[in-house]
Amino acid sequence: MAEKTTIARPYAQAMFDVAREKGDLVKVSDALAIASAVAEDAAFAALDGDPAVSSDKLAELVIGVCGKQATAEVSNFIKMLAENGRLSVLPEIAKLFNECKSLEESTIEAEVVSASKLTNAQQKEIASKLKARLGREVTLQCTIDKTIIGGAIIRAGDLVIDGSITGQLKKLSVALSR
Protein backbone atom coordinates (compact mmCIF):
# COMPACT_ATOMS: atom_id res chain seq x y z
CA MET A 1 0.00 0.00 0.00
CA ALA A 2 2.78 2.43 0.91
CA GLU A 3 4.42 1.79 -2.46
CA LYS A 4 1.28 2.78 -4.37
CA THR A 5 0.93 5.88 -2.20
CA THR A 6 4.54 6.81 -2.89
CA ILE A 7 3.96 6.40 -6.63
CA ALA A 8 0.66 8.31 -6.50
CA ARG A 9 1.85 11.33 -4.50
CA PRO A 10 3.62 13.28 -7.30
CA TYR A 11 0.78 12.55 -9.73
CA ALA A 12 -1.82 13.74 -7.22
CA GLN A 13 0.16 16.88 -6.43
CA ALA A 14 0.62 17.71 -10.12
CA MET A 15 -3.08 17.23 -10.87
CA PHE A 16 -3.98 19.29 -7.79
CA ASP A 17 -1.72 22.15 -8.88
CA VAL A 18 -3.32 22.21 -12.35
CA ALA A 19 -6.86 21.99 -10.94
CA ARG A 20 -6.21 24.78 -8.41
CA GLU A 21 -4.78 27.00 -11.15
CA LYS A 22 -7.85 26.37 -13.36
CA GLY A 23 -10.30 26.69 -10.43
CA ASP A 24 -11.63 23.18 -11.11
CA LEU A 25 -10.96 21.45 -7.78
CA VAL A 26 -14.49 20.08 -7.37
CA LYS A 27 -14.87 18.92 -10.97
CA VAL A 28 -11.45 17.24 -10.97
CA SER A 29 -12.17 15.62 -7.61
CA ASP A 30 -15.41 14.21 -9.00
CA ALA A 31 -13.68 12.95 -12.16
CA LEU A 32 -10.92 11.29 -10.14
CA ALA A 33 -13.52 9.62 -7.92
CA ILE A 34 -15.21 8.13 -10.98
CA ALA A 35 -11.87 7.13 -12.55
CA SER A 36 -10.70 5.50 -9.34
CA ALA A 37 -13.93 3.48 -9.13
CA VAL A 38 -13.27 2.25 -12.66
CA ALA A 39 -9.66 1.37 -11.78
CA GLU A 40 -10.83 -0.63 -8.73
CA ASP A 41 -13.27 -2.70 -10.80
CA ALA A 42 -12.13 -6.30 -11.21
CA ALA A 43 -13.11 -6.42 -14.90
CA PHE A 44 -11.09 -3.29 -15.60
CA ALA A 45 -8.11 -4.64 -13.67
CA ALA A 46 -8.18 -7.71 -15.90
CA LEU A 47 -8.13 -5.49 -18.99
CA ASP A 48 -5.35 -3.37 -17.50
CA GLY A 49 -3.19 -6.47 -17.14
CA ASP A 50 -3.95 -7.75 -20.66
CA PRO A 51 -1.09 -7.01 -23.08
CA ALA A 52 -3.54 -7.22 -26.01
CA VAL A 53 -5.35 -4.08 -24.77
CA SER A 54 -3.51 -0.87 -25.61
CA SER A 55 -2.98 1.96 -23.16
CA ASP A 56 -4.98 4.22 -25.51
CA LYS A 57 -8.01 1.90 -25.27
CA LEU A 58 -7.74 1.78 -21.48
CA ALA A 59 -7.54 5.57 -21.30
CA GLU A 60 -10.53 5.94 -23.64
CA LEU A 61 -12.53 3.59 -21.45
CA VAL A 62 -11.80 5.52 -18.24
CA ILE A 63 -12.38 8.90 -19.91
CA GLY A 64 -15.63 7.65 -21.42
CA VAL A 65 -16.95 6.57 -18.02
CA CYS A 66 -15.97 9.95 -16.53
CA GLY A 67 -18.11 11.65 -19.16
CA LYS A 68 -18.52 15.41 -18.79
CA GLN A 69 -16.48 15.41 -15.57
CA ALA A 70 -13.36 14.67 -17.62
CA THR A 71 -11.98 18.09 -18.48
CA ALA A 72 -9.19 18.35 -21.04
CA GLU A 73 -6.66 18.32 -18.20
CA VAL A 74 -8.20 15.21 -16.60
CA SER A 75 -8.34 13.45 -19.98
CA ASN A 76 -4.66 14.22 -20.64
CA PHE A 77 -3.81 13.12 -17.10
CA ILE A 78 -5.58 9.77 -17.57
CA LYS A 79 -3.88 9.25 -20.95
CA MET A 80 -0.50 9.94 -19.36
CA LEU A 81 -1.24 7.50 -16.51
CA ALA A 82 -2.25 4.84 -19.05
CA GLU A 83 0.91 5.36 -21.10
CA ASN A 84 3.01 4.95 -17.96
CA GLY A 85 1.08 1.90 -16.73
CA ARG A 86 -0.17 3.77 -13.66
CA LEU A 87 -3.97 3.48 -13.95
CA SER A 88 -3.96 1.04 -11.03
CA VAL A 89 -2.86 3.84 -8.68
CA LEU A 90 -5.88 6.03 -9.50
CA PRO A 91 -7.59 5.27 -6.15
CA GLU A 92 -4.52 6.48 -4.24
CA ILE A 93 -4.22 9.52 -6.52
CA ALA A 94 -7.86 10.43 -5.86
CA LYS A 95 -7.38 10.03 -2.11
CA LEU A 96 -4.24 12.18 -2.03
CA PHE A 97 -5.85 14.77 -4.33
CA ASN A 98 -8.78 15.08 -1.93
CA GLU A 99 -6.41 15.46 1.01
CA CYS A 100 -4.74 18.38 -0.80
CA LYS A 101 -8.17 19.81 -1.63
CA SER A 102 -9.25 19.58 2.01
CA LEU A 103 -6.10 21.37 3.16
CA GLU A 104 -6.65 24.09 0.56
CA GLU A 105 -10.26 24.57 1.64
CA SER A 106 -9.46 24.22 5.38
CA THR A 107 -11.90 21.33 5.68
CA ILE A 108 -11.62 17.77 6.87
CA GLU A 109 -13.90 14.78 6.81
CA ALA A 110 -14.16 12.89 10.07
CA GLU A 111 -15.52 9.39 10.43
CA VAL A 112 -17.48 8.72 13.61
CA VAL A 113 -18.25 5.10 14.45
CA SER A 114 -20.66 4.74 17.35
CA ALA A 115 -22.58 1.90 18.98
CA SER A 116 -25.89 3.68 18.40
CA LYS A 117 -27.25 6.51 16.26
CA LEU A 118 -25.94 9.93 17.28
CA THR A 119 -28.40 12.74 17.82
CA ASN A 120 -28.02 15.99 15.90
CA ALA A 121 -26.85 17.69 19.09
CA GLN A 122 -24.14 15.05 19.61
CA GLN A 123 -23.00 15.41 16.01
CA LYS A 124 -22.82 19.20 16.33
CA GLU A 125 -20.85 18.92 19.57
CA ILE A 126 -18.36 16.48 18.06
CA ALA A 127 -17.96 18.66 14.95
CA SER A 128 -17.40 21.83 17.00
CA LYS A 129 -14.83 20.14 19.30
CA LEU A 130 -12.96 18.75 16.29
CA LYS A 131 -13.06 22.15 14.59
CA ALA A 132 -11.54 23.75 17.69
CA ARG A 133 -8.85 21.06 17.90
CA LEU A 134 -7.99 20.88 14.19
CA GLY A 135 -8.66 24.48 13.15
CA ARG A 136 -10.64 23.35 10.11
CA GLU A 137 -14.28 22.97 9.14
CA VAL A 138 -15.39 19.40 9.87
CA THR A 139 -17.81 17.21 7.93
CA LEU A 140 -18.94 14.11 9.81
CA GLN A 141 -19.59 10.70 8.28
CA CYS A 142 -21.43 8.72 10.95
CA THR A 143 -21.76 4.93 10.99
CA ILE A 144 -23.04 2.46 13.55
CA ASP A 145 -21.09 -0.57 14.77
CA LYS A 146 -22.73 -2.40 17.66
CA THR A 147 -19.56 -4.45 18.28
CA ILE A 148 -17.90 -1.48 19.98
CA ILE A 149 -20.54 -1.88 22.74
CA GLY A 150 -20.71 1.83 23.61
CA GLY A 151 -18.96 5.14 23.04
CA ALA A 152 -17.43 6.12 19.71
CA ILE A 153 -14.31 6.01 17.58
CA ILE A 154 -13.43 9.20 15.70
CA ARG A 155 -11.00 9.30 12.77
CA ALA A 156 -10.04 12.62 11.17
CA GLY A 157 -6.94 12.43 8.99
CA ASP A 158 -4.15 11.06 11.20
CA LEU A 159 -6.10 11.73 14.40
CA VAL A 160 -7.82 8.72 15.97
CA ILE A 161 -9.78 9.04 19.19
CA ASP A 162 -10.98 5.70 20.55
CA GLY A 163 -13.61 6.36 23.17
CA SER A 164 -15.33 3.03 22.65
CA ILE A 165 -15.93 0.57 25.46
CA THR A 166 -14.20 -2.11 23.40
CA GLY A 167 -11.14 0.14 23.06
CA GLN A 168 -11.11 0.90 26.77
CA LEU A 169 -11.37 -2.82 27.59
CA LYS A 170 -8.40 -3.55 25.30
CA LYS A 171 -6.34 -0.85 27.05
CA LEU A 172 -7.28 -2.29 30.44
CA SER A 173 -6.35 -5.78 29.26
CA VAL A 174 -2.93 -4.60 28.12
CA ALA A 175 -2.36 -2.73 31.38
CA LEU A 176 -3.33 -5.76 33.48
CA SER A 177 -1.13 -8.14 31.48
CA ARG A 178 2.03 -6.14 32.29
Phi, psi and omega per residue, in radians:
M1 nan -0.766 -3.122
A2 -1.087 -0.607 -3.137
E3 -1.112 -0.778 3.126
K4 -1.119 -0.669 3.117
T5 -1.137 -0.701 3.118
T6 -1.117 -0.714 3.109
I7 -1.180 -0.710 -3.039
A8 -1.270 -0.513 -3.002
R9 -0.957 -0.894 -3.134
P10 -1.148 -0.586 3.092
Y11 -1.137 -0.802 -3.132
A12 -1.092 -0.736 -3.124
Q13 -1.152 -0.717 3.127
A14 -1.120 -0.780 3.134
M15 -1.159 -0.648 3.106
F16 -1.108 -0.778 3.141
D17 -1.043 -0.749 3.125
V18 -1.152 -0.791 -3.106
A19 -1.133 -0.688 3.120
R20 -1.135 -0.747 3.129
E21 -1.070 -0.691 -3.123
K22 -1.461 -0.203 -3.092
G23 1.282 0.517 -3.079
D24 -2.005 0.592 -3.062
L25 -1.030 -0.784 -3.088
V26 -1.192 -0.795 -3.119
K27 -1.113 -0.738 3.126
V28 -1.173 -0.705 3.093
S29 -1.029 -0.777 3.110
D30 -1.101 -0.763 3.141
A31 -1.114 -0.727 3.130
L32 -1.171 -0.583 3.091
A33 -1.111 -0.762 3.121
I34 -1.146 -0.814 -3.121
A35 -1.084 -0.666 3.141
S36 -1.216 -0.590 3.077
A37 -1.126 -0.678 3.083
V38 -1.114 -0.798 -3.105
A39 -1.116 -0.500 -3.141
E40 -1.423 -0.252 -3.114
D41 -1.167 2.349 -3.096
A42 -1.089 -0.679 3.139
A43 -1.128 -0.696 3.120
F44 -1.183 -0.720 3.132
A45 -1.028 -0.642 3.095
A46 -1.139 -0.714 3.095
L47 -1.153 -0.689 -3.114
D48 -1.086 -0.557 3.136
G49 -1.553 -0.036 -3.092
D50 -1.535 2.037 -3.131
P51 -1.145 -0.302 3.140
A52 -1.354 -0.241 -3.132
V53 -1.750 2.124 -3.078
S54 -1.292 2.770 3.108
S55 -1.124 -0.567 3.094
D56 -1.090 -0.745 3.132
K57 -1.139 -0.723 3.113
L58 -1.091 -0.771 3.126
A59 -1.096 -0.759 3.120
E60 -1.047 -0.698 3.134
L61 -1.088 -0.859 -3.124
V62 -1.118 -0.800 -3.139
I63 -1.092 -0.703 3.122
G64 -1.084 -0.705 3.117
V65 -1.197 -0.625 3.123
C66 -1.155 -0.479 3.085
G67 1.054 -2.335 -3.074
K68 -1.185 -0.322 3.116
Q69 -1.193 -0.421 -3.089
A70 -1.388 1.630 3.046
T71 -1.182 3.026 3.112
A72 -1.029 -0.693 -3.137
E73 -1.149 -0.743 3.131
V74 -1.152 -0.735 3.119
S75 -1.052 -0.810 3.107
N76 -1.099 -0.676 3.130
F77 -1.093 -0.801 -3.138
I78 -1.149 -0.692 3.084
K79 -1.074 -0.745 3.136
M80 -1.133 -0.723 3.095
L81 -1.078 -0.744 3.136
A82 -1.095 -0.772 3.141
E83 -1.071 -0.587 -3.111
N84 -1.629 0.110 3.126
G85 1.149 0.611 -3.055
R86 -2.005 0.257 -3.141
L87 -1.089 -0.484 -3.123
S88 -1.184 -0.287 3.125
V89 -1.658 0.126 3.122
L90 -0.961 -0.707 3.111
P91 -1.053 -0.706 3.116
E92 -1.208 -0.669 3.101
I93 -1.069 -0.800 3.140
A94 -1.074 -0.738 -3.138
K95 -1.105 -0.835 -3.134
L96 -1.165 -0.657 3.076
F97 -1.028 -0.804 -3.120
N98 -1.174 -0.538 3.048
E99 -1.144 -0.748 3.090
C100 -1.102 -0.725 3.130
K101 -1.082 -0.761 3.127
S102 -1.110 -0.705 3.094
L103 -1.114 -0.743 3.139
E104 -1.083 -0.704 -3.088
E105 -1.582 0.030 -3.080
S106 0.940 0.800 3.075
T107 -2.221 2.827 3.046
I108 -2.647 2.542 3.081
E109 -1.750 2.236 3.132
A110 -1.991 2.393 3.085
E111 -1.728 2.226 3.106
V112 -2.065 2.055 3.104
V113 -1.888 2.089 -3.118
S114 -2.218 2.856 -3.138
A115 -1.320 -0.438 3.117
S116 -2.463 2.946 -3.104
K117 -1.107 2.316 3.106
L118 -1.443 2.478 3.067
T119 -1.328 2.881 3.094
N120 -1.047 -0.670 3.135
A121 -1.116 -0.731 3.109
Q122 -1.121 -0.731 3.128
Q123 -1.098 -0.756 3.122
K124 -1.115 -0.695 3.129
E125 -1.138 -0.782 3.112
I126 -1.070 -0.801 -3.128
A127 -1.081 -0.741 -3.118
S128 -1.205 -0.654 3.108
K129 -1.176 -0.701 3.095
L130 -1.166 -0.672 3.114
K131 -1.077 -0.752 3.119
A132 -1.129 -0.677 -3.103
R133 -1.309 -0.693 -3.035
L134 -1.697 -0.294 -3.129
G135 1.214 0.477 -3.130
R136 -2.450 2.715 3.038
E137 -1.160 2.439 -3.048
V138 -2.056 2.304 3.003
T139 -1.948 2.221 -3.104
L140 -1.687 2.417 2.966
Q141 -2.026 1.876 -3.055
C142 -1.751 2.339 3.048
T143 -2.323 2.819 -3.136
I144 -1.988 2.331 3.073
D145 -2.436 1.783 -3.068
K146 -1.166 -0.284 -3.119
T147 -1.244 -0.252 3.113
I148 -1.465 0.023 3.045
I149 1.198 -0.936 -3.140
G150 -2.856 2.978 -3.133
G151 1.368 -2.723 -3.098
A152 -2.709 2.775 3.018
I153 -2.097 2.241 -3.104
I154 -2.056 2.253 3.084
R155 -2.181 2.125 3.095
A156 -2.408 1.785 -3.070
G157 1.116 -2.189 3.129
D158 -1.484 -0.186 -3.114
L159 -1.410 2.216 3.049
V160 -2.254 2.163 3.091
I161 -2.059 1.975 -3.131
D162 -1.801 1.695 3.093
G163 -1.853 0.399 -3.117
S164 -1.452 2.699 3.090
I165 -1.127 -0.695 3.099
T166 -1.033 -0.765 3.111
G167 -1.112 -0.726 3.122
Q168 -1.144 -0.688 3.098
L169 -1.115 -0.674 3.106
K170 -1.125 -0.740 3.093
K171 -1.074 -0.744 3.125
L172 -1.103 -0.726 3.116
S173 -1.060 -0.766 3.104
V174 -1.122 -0.760 -3.131
A175 -1.109 -0.700 -3.136
L176 -1.268 -0.480 -3.113
S177 -1.404 -0.097 3.139
R178 -1.450 nan nan
